[in-house]
Amino acid sequence: MRQQRLGQATFVPIETVQVKPINDKYRTFAKGARLAIDVITFDPAVEKAMEFACGNALVCETMQIAKHVCYDRGQEVKGV
């Protein structure tokens, strides 16, 4: 990366990463929005890394649903 000047990267050791618990209320928060961790298929060995990366991010079916969750309902989540 350094030789090709691709930018910066942060490496977090999976053994010591501190993961915030996922808020279960977002699993059924809005119709058409699902937690990103529930949508992605991954190896159970990297579950902590995926929880760290996704957090409480929601995958929304439409832009209107994402706007509704983030702005109208005022939730501190990432809407994708």
Secondary structure, 3 states (H helix, E strand, C coil): CCCCCCCCCCCCCCCCCCCCCCCHHHHHCCCCEEEHHHHCCCCHHHHHHHHHHHCCCEEECCHHHHHHHHHHCCCCCCEC
